[in-house]
Amino acid sequence: MKENPSLQRSFDPVYTTLDDWILHEAIPFSVDSSETFNASVDTVIASLDDSVELLGFGEALHGGEDILLLRNWLFQRLVEKHGYSAIAIESSFPGRIS
């Protein structure tokens, strides 16, 4: 006997607020600990489907030095542990053309 799909329970969590979603879905790490940073990167990569062929990251703090360090650590982990072999970086031209 087939089960009625409308009677099947969904196990996907439902969050009522953005804060609730962040509380349950965020992957914490410390910038002072390469172990927690690497574990967080590994968790994100492990959650991806095998069909992912292009991975993109964005950051809104253009010009911040700390975000560049995190970006470089991320790239290093992706190459060394997860086999990524090509990285493209958006960068502004360092000087202004008059």
RODO-2510 file (C-alpha; in nm, 4 decimals, decimal comma):
residues 98
     n   res          X          Y          Z
     1     m     0,0000     0,0000     0,0000
     2     k     0,1350     0,3385    -0,1008
     3     e     0,1681     0,6121     0,1562
     4     n    -0,0224     0,9315     0,0942
     5     p     0,2414     1,2064     0,0361
     6     s     0,0200     1,4611     0,2081
     7     l     0,0392     1,2545     0,5269
     8     q     0,4193     1,2366     0,5287
     9     r     0,5862     1,4602     0,7851
    10     s     0,8491     1,7057     0,6781
    11     f     1,1632     1,7076     0,8882
    12     d     1,2940     2,0326     0,7465
    13     p     1,3142     2,2884     1,0256
    14     v     1,0906     2,5935     1,0049
    15     y     1,2215     2,9150     1,1573
    16     t     1,0001     3,2063     1,2499
    17     t     1,2688     3,4771     1,2500
    18     l     1,6037     3,5450     1,0886
    19     d     1,7643     3,5413     1,4334
    20     d     1,6207     3,1947     1,4957
    21     w     1,7562     3,0708     1,1637
    22     i     2,1023     3,2145     1,2379
    23     l     2,1025     3,0646     1,5874
    24     h     2,0375     2,7157     1,4512
    25     e     2,2206     2,7205     1,1178
    26     a     2,5341     2,9329     1,1730
    27     i     2,8666     2,7511     1,1793
    28     p     3,0794     2,9256     1,4419
    29     f     3,4579     2,9536     1,4301
    30     s     3,7304     3,1601     1,5875
    31     v     3,9770     3,3678     1,3886
    32     d     4,2254     3,2834     1,6637
    33     s     4,1975     2,9090     1,5992
    34     s     4,2939     2,7477     1,2712
    35     e     4,1324     2,4255     1,3970
    36     t     3,7846     2,5772     1,4351
    37     f     3,8198     2,7716     1,1094
    38     n     3,9237     2,4593     0,9183
    39     a     3,6472     2,2522     1,0800
    40     s     3,3910     2,5153     0,9765
    41     v     3,5145     2,5179     0,6160
    42     d     3,5068     2,1372     0,6128
    43     t     3,1480     2,1403     0,7451
    44     v     3,0343     2,3744     0,4689
    45     i     3,2063     2,1718     0,1968
    46     a     3,0639     1,8450     0,3363
    47     s     2,7125     1,9919     0,3153
    48     l     2,7412     2,0523    -0,0603
    49     d     2,5914     1,8185    -0,3153
    50     d     2,8317     1,6318    -0,5456
    51     s     2,6819     1,8164    -0,8416
    52     v     2,8339     2,1509    -0,7297
    53     e     3,0824     2,2519    -0,9992
    54     l     3,1380     2,6170    -0,9130
    55     l     3,1641     2,7568    -0,5627
    56     g     3,1260     3,1310    -0,5071
    57     f     3,1782     3,3471    -0,2022
    58     g     3,1061     3,7130    -0,1564
    59     e     3,2047     3,9687     0,1018
    60     a     3,0689     4,3144     0,1623
    61     l     3,3672     4,4655     0,3439
    62     h     3,5723     4,5740     0,0473
    63     g     3,9064     4,7063     0,1655
    64     g     3,9018     4,5460     0,5096
    65     e     4,2288     4,3687     0,5945
    66     d     4,0744     4,1046     0,8226
    67     i     3,8357     3,9781     0,5578
    68     l     4,1285     3,9379     0,3190
    69     l     4,3105     3,7197     0,5733
    70     l     3,9985     3,5044     0,6160
    71     r     3,9595     3,4825     0,2403
    72     n     4,3200     3,3659     0,2014
    73     w     4,2818     3,1048     0,4784
    74     l     3,9647     2,9851     0,3089
    75     f     4,1370     2,9537    -0,0283
    76     q     4,4287     2,7698     0,1306
    77     r     4,1943     2,5181     0,2971
    78     l     3,9928     2,4665    -0,0227
    79     v     4,3084     2,3924    -0,2213
    80     e     4,4983     2,1837     0,0339
    81     k     4,2144     1,9769     0,1820
    82     h     3,9357     1,9784    -0,0769
    83     g     4,1229     1,9742    -0,4086
    84     y     4,0106     2,3056    -0,5548
    85     s     4,2474     2,4081    -0,8334
    86     a     4,1185     2,7398    -0,9695
    87     i     4,0291     3,0585    -0,7858
    88     a     3,9050     3,3855    -0,9345
    89     i     3,9137     3,7038    -0,7274
    90     e     3,7201     4,0250    -0,7794
    91     s     3,9522     4,3159    -0,7176
    92     s     3,9332     4,6870    -0,7814
    93     f     4,2065     4,8645    -0,9694
    94     p     4,4546     5,0012    -0,7121
    95     g     4,4782     5,3456    -0,8637
    96     r     4,2360     5,5970    -1,0010
    97     i     4,2430     5,6935    -1,3667
    98     s     4,1906     6,0652    -1,4219
***
